[in-house]
Amino acid sequence: MAGVNMTAALRDGVIGAVVAAALALPMLGFRLVDSSQALTLSTRFDWVAWAALAVGLGRFALALLRDTLPGRLPALPDWGARFPKMRLYVGWGMAGFAFVLPFLPIADRALVDKATMVLIYVMLGWGLNIVVGLAGLLDLGFVAFYAVGAYSYALLATKLDLSFWVSLPLAGVFAAGFGIMLGFPVLRLRGDYLAIVTLGFGEIIRVILQNWQDFTNGPAGIGAIPRPSLFGLVFTANAPEGKTTFADYFGLDFSGNHRVIFLYFIILVLALLTNLFTLRIRRLPIGRAWEALREDEIACRSLGLNPTTIKLSAFATGAMFAGFAGSFFATRQGFISPESFTFIESAVILAIVVLGGMGSQIGVVLAALLLVGLPEWFRELQQYRMLAFGGAMVLIMLWKPSGLLAHRSPTIRLNQEAG
Amino acid sequence: MEYFIQQLINGLTLGAIYGLIAIGYTMVYGIIRMINFAHGEIYMLGAFISLIAFLVATTLGGASVAFGLLIALVSTMILTALWGWAVERLAYRPLRNAPKLAPLISAIGMSIVLQNFSQLSQGARVKPLPPLFKGGIELMHGNGFSVNLSYLQMVIMALTVVLMAVFTWVITRTSLGRAQRATEQDMKMAALLGVNTDRIISATFIMGATLAAVAGLMVTLYYGVIDFYIGFLAGIKAFTAAVLGGIGSLPGAMLGGLLIGLIEAFWSGYFSIEYKDVAVFAILVLVLLFRPTGLLGRPEVEKI
């Protein structure tokens, strides 16, 4: 402990405590009490003292640590770069595990339900990854396409009596159509201008869903959305007219779990399709054009690529997958309302992509598990959940600014041995 | 005609508030090219702190409303500025050289944290404050409709003008402002010439938070209700205002704020109040179509 500078550490701690006390004084030290006569204040200065103490000690400990440990905190080794093959095995291993998960003894209904929720976000993350990770377009309103997909299915099913499997592609087409509609005017914009316009678009869609009473039923939402069937087999206890139930057909006892597991498999297959599509399209000219555009727009233009159509196709493709995920969400919940499609959802999806390491498919899975899966476990701590969620976003970024799996291998490599 | 003038007054008041918040966005964007998503939350904190400070001042210092407001104004500016500084220091400064999206995600995370922090520490219910400024002057009267300019609206507009004047003076005439403009143009070069860029960036956040704090106080007085969620929509609208005026430009932010306020007031006055946000964003898209860098923004030079 030779290099420890005690006075500096103490000074850090005291300054931290004073600042924390000043920050906490108005917000923690007083509480607005709203009684029937007037707004009054109650005090709880002990909280301020605790906050100051915690921050002061934290700063002090950090300063000591900084002196004792050489350099920065140890970082995660870059496994992706060290073992190029491992990525593939990990990917297959995860997919295999996902397929057997519902049949494992640990899997109860709640777990499969949570896994379904995580997979929805994995799929959304993979969809947004096409737009943000591959094409490099910052989209802050991705939830709009998710909403379009969800409402498409809900309306097609409740008003036109179309089945899930017919509506699913239609929902994708509608969402892609909205993507193109938004894309046309705004793709001339660059970087952050695009971000704010997409954010605005997301809000517009939500406001319209909320206020167009006749069509979307407004804030009350749409309920009684039909569940999907497996080749005509329905997942209910008693079969409706002219239908067979899944349990009867296979001679099983009816169990509510069948439907939960069935839904889980639908989203798993949809998500894996998204992944497969992304992996394949990166090797096609259009996918290469997306990545080239992300790296250098001017160079692309001078090579004769048309940025507008390339960006539009990325936008529409990402939107289509969001539309699929949206209609799955609608059928799983059985009820949707504009409340489910707020900006925070867009932020969560974007956070999943960026925290995972942009363009990394496995990173998206890890980040979705971390951001969606973990908080689902801590549902009991309901009120502190979002606080911890936001805090985790900040801390992960501070720890790994370029994402959990930041390593990105080039799509094409110059074959040097051949030369 | 009377109705038109009334909406004009309401729109200008609202626009002044948006403009004050927008300046925080535009300055931070100008200097470190980052969308400070937590800025709306700083404004929300400003609203809460001002309400608390006002109640503390009136309980301790007697019944004088004007005195209480003055105390509230000053202490809110100081304490909210401290929050703005702390957010920058904790969540953004370590990411100064990180990939471009890292500070954005960090800012979104910070915004979620601050929102939930206020919800937990002050409760989720809407906080009402009875109107303090009553009365106003009747400007016109006709067709059974009178145009009123309330004292509060006058105070808001006057305070905004004063703050803008002080601000313009700081940016254009003081050494701090010169250092800020230098950092905005070329951070590395400014650092080489002896400008402490970290300190300048901190100062920028502090200035933005101070203005947001004033906006928070104004909103508390003007609407009389605040809750932990007000920062989000006001933040988006103010950011829209900054983009509309041309991000990075201070007069642009004020102009954008006024325009957004006017659009909102006229749209809800003449068409439908539900779709006023749609109108705001639609106009943003239209403006960006014809002027991709906003109304007063300088075109960005693309370099190879």
Interface residues (C-beta under 8 A of the other chain):
Chain A: V19 A22 L23 L25 P26 M27 L28 F30 R31 L32 D34 A38 L39 T40 L41 V132 L138 P185 V186 R188 L189 R190 D192 Y193 A195 I196 V197 L199 G200 F201 E203 I204 V207 I208 Q210 N211 I298 F343 I344 A347 L350 A351 V354 L355 M358 Q383 Y384 M386 L387 F389 G390 G391 A392 M393 V394 M397 L398 P401 S402
Chain B: Y29 R33 I35 L45 F48 I49 L51 I52 A53 L55 V56 T59 L79 L82 W83 A86 L90 A91 P94 L95 A98 P99 L101 A102 P103 L104 I105 S106 I108 G109 M110 S111 I112 V113 Q115 N116 F117 S118 Q119 L120 S121 Q122 G123 R125 K127 P128 L129 P130 F232 I236 F239 T240 V243 I247 E274 Y275 D277 V278 V280 F281 A282 L284 V285 L288 L289 P292 T293 E300 E302 I304
